[in-house]
């Protein structure tokens, strides 16, 4: 046995457990991460996240990367407890590679989704105790169907497809409404936006979230701090650099704030 | 039955004879450093002989497919568990070999009442810097060697020596991927011709027999390519690189027919098939 290419199983056989089993904790004092969003645009999927990590009222860190590349064609954006989320990303990254290298074929997109679900289920005890809740958005390119896709999860591991968009984190209620409005009554639906238009939209959405949610970090121009925006297309994952975000923010976002 | 020491020595000696025999039909493997990374080349029929082990580590093998698979899985398991528990940069070819599979292979080889691994392995590791690149070869008895720029696997010692000599003499200080590929193919052909010649002459492991096939008879380039064409009529050219420029953490890439066609000179292209 052990020939199925299941890395998580291999880790478990070596005595590994994901996160700490549920000790009743006080969720207020844990570090948590905040607004993430993903939507489909003309060429694929855009995934974005603000950069603030908070613990209660305290800002822990303002340069967090919550949009993490798992492989060349998939990205997981994380909201919730970063310690657990980063660990999940590490497990997933190694799982997908291990599968590809042992089985000599890429894990299917559906297989990748199941892997995320499985990790979340593994983490239910910690999630319910308040010490390890993670609510991710998973996006990637599905080569079997020839399309980029978005999925979001609840803390128990249930998976839902975001047909047009998905959001998560404490700032998400604000922008969920905006996304619905823009997508339904805007000049054009999100899926018709060009790369640049989509990027501007993402910057505006995150700025709105920061406006109403103290746990979401906005753009900080003095310290050259911009959100993380990644694009997934057939060619793989691409990061939109700060050098591109800066002029877009200044010309298309700043006057509305 | 092996309690007397000399019987054990004799049994181990028999094992060598038996194992040497097992590689007769095998296809040589060539590994060399080019300016953008490391190239592995072999010719296979059906099952692949080149594999990705970790972000910067690749494997080329000869021998029994089932044994190769077993060791490949060992390597993959070790590399991924180590890479996860520590960090990907702690996974090195030399640790995988020295503390990983070499002892396992040696033990299997010396436990004369059990089956040995019928394998020869080449492990290529792309260093963080070019000067840290390394190529390791492991024999069926667990002995291993570490090289900096090139390494070869062949069925017999003498064939291996001839390939090594040729490659060593022809290896430029630095070469592009297409130059490296041609050199690897010529070196492969040297090994393959040596195998053929040795089987024809039926002069097996008389030890020093390799000397009779000395460098005097190095075929010219045309003869080497003619041999390749002949062999590749019913076999597949298999090439993989560890490409320093490849985006992302995984540097391994098998060269697809389209890329091979682009790299090889025009008169050589018919040999590339799906």
Interface residues (C-beta under 8 A of the other chain):
Chain A: X2 X3 X7 X10 X11 X14 X69 X71 X72 X90 X91 X94 X97 X98 X100 X101 X102 X104 X236
Chain B: X48 X51 X52 X53 X54 X55 X73 X76 X77 X80 X81 X83 X84 X247 X248 X250
